[in-house]
Amino acid sequence: VTDAPYKPEPRTATWDVTLIKPVLMPIARRWRFVRDGIEFSAEMQDKNILQAIHDKTLPIQIAEGVTMKVEITYREIYTGSAWVPIPGSYKIKRVLHPLPPLSAGPLFSPHRP
């Protein structure tokens, strides 16, 4: 057994979160979420979401209060009794639901069925 400090460990998880405050700019910025009653911020790094913001094709579902499923990465440090997330280390790698549109096509087809 050694007294050497533990190094931060990277973690990847899939979480269901509620969006509190999106930043609708096409660059990686920190968005606010809540999970299990705990509010946190995470940098939005999902390139598809950021591209949809840039293209102005982001679905209306990306708004305050919407539930999302996300792939998140973060780092934890061992405090001597438990692994604790490092504040500010959260990054949204992918939004699994709701998904942005696949292309920047028109919202409505010009042809009627």
C-alpha positions as CSV (number, residue, x, y, z in Angstrom):
1,V,0.0,0.0,0.0
2,T,1.4,3.4,-1.0
3,D,0.5,6.9,0.1
4,A,1.1,8.2,-3.5
5,P,-1.8,10.4,-4.7
6,Y,-4.2,8.9,-7.2
7,K,-4.3,10.3,-10.7
8,P,-7.5,11.5,-12.2
9,E,-9.3,8.7,-14.1
10,P,-11.3,9.3,-17.3
11,R,-14.9,8.0,-17.4
12,T,-17.4,7.6,-20.2
13,A,-21.1,7.1,-19.5
14,T,-24.5,7.3,-21.1
15,W,-26.8,9.6,-19.1
16,D,-30.4,10.7,-19.3
17,V,-30.3,14.5,-18.5
18,T,-32.7,17.4,-18.7
19,L,-31.4,20.4,-20.6
20,I,-31.6,23.6,-18.6
21,K,-29.7,26.1,-20.8
22,P,-28.4,25.4,-24.3
23,V,-25.9,27.8,-25.9
24,L,-27.1,28.0,-29.5
25,M,-23.7,29.0,-31.0
26,P,-21.9,26.6,-33.4
27,I,-18.8,26.3,-31.2
28,A,-18.0,24.1,-28.2
29,R,-19.5,25.9,-25.2
30,R,-20.8,24.9,-21.8
31,W,-24.5,23.9,-21.6
32,R,-26.3,23.5,-18.3
33,F,-28.1,20.2,-17.5
34,V,-29.7,18.5,-14.5
35,R,-29.3,14.7,-13.7
36,D,-30.9,13.1,-10.7
37,G,-31.7,16.5,-9.2
38,I,-28.1,17.7,-9.5
39,E,-27.3,20.6,-11.8
40,F,-24.0,20.6,-13.8
41,S,-22.5,22.1,-16.9
42,A,-20.8,20.3,-19.7
43,E,-19.0,21.4,-22.8
44,M,-21.1,20.5,-25.9
45,Q,-18.7,18.8,-28.3
46,D,-21.1,16.8,-30.5
47,K,-20.1,17.9,-34.0
48,N,-23.5,17.0,-35.5
49,I,-25.3,19.2,-33.0
50,L,-22.9,22.1,-33.5
51,Q,-23.2,21.8,-37.3
52,A,-27.0,21.8,-37.0
53,I,-26.8,25.0,-35.0
54,H,-24.5,26.5,-37.7
55,D,-26.8,25.4,-40.5
56,K,-29.9,26.6,-38.5
57,T,-31.4,23.1,-38.8
58,L,-31.3,22.3,-35.1
59,P,-34.6,20.6,-34.1
60,I,-37.0,22.5,-32.0
61,Q,-36.8,19.7,-29.4
62,I,-33.4,21.1,-28.3
63,A,-34.8,23.6,-25.8
64,E,-35.0,24.2,-22.1
65,G,-36.7,21.4,-20.2
66,V,-36.2,18.7,-22.9
67,T,-34.9,15.3,-21.8
68,M,-31.9,14.1,-23.7
69,K,-29.8,10.9,-23.7
70,V,-26.1,11.8,-24.0
71,E,-22.7,10.2,-24.1
72,I,-20.6,12.1,-21.6
73,T,-17.0,12.0,-20.6
74,Y,-15.5,13.3,-17.4
75,R,-12.7,12.7,-14.9
76,E,-12.8,11.5,-11.4
77,I,-10.3,11.7,-8.6
78,Y,-10.0,9.4,-5.6
79,T,-10.3,11.3,-2.3
80,G,-9.2,8.5,-0.1
81,S,-12.6,7.0,0.4
82,A,-14.5,7.5,-2.9
83,W,-14.1,8.5,-6.5
84,V,-15.5,12.0,-7.0
85,P,-16.1,13.8,-10.3
86,I,-13.8,16.7,-11.0
87,P,-16.0,19.9,-11.5
88,G,-15.6,21.4,-15.0
89,S,-14.4,18.1,-16.6
90,Y,-17.8,17.1,-18.1
91,K,-17.9,16.9,-21.9
92,I,-20.9,15.9,-24.1
93,K,-19.4,13.8,-26.8
94,R,-22.6,12.7,-28.5
95,V,-26.3,13.5,-28.2
96,L,-28.0,10.1,-28.7
97,H,-31.6,11.5,-28.4
98,P,-33.1,13.7,-29.8
99,L,-31.0,13.6,-32.9
100,P,-30.4,16.6,-35.3
101,P,-31.5,16.1,-38.9
102,L,-29.2,14.1,-41.2
103,S,-29.0,16.9,-43.8
104,A,-29.7,20.5,-44.2
105,G,-32.8,19.9,-46.4
106,P,-36.0,21.8,-46.4
107,L,-38.4,21.3,-43.5
108,F,-41.3,20.6,-45.9
109,S,-41.3,18.8,-49.2
110,P,-42.1,21.0,-52.2
111,H,-44.2,18.1,-53.6
112,R,-47.6,17.2,-52.1
113,P,-48.5,13.5,-51.9
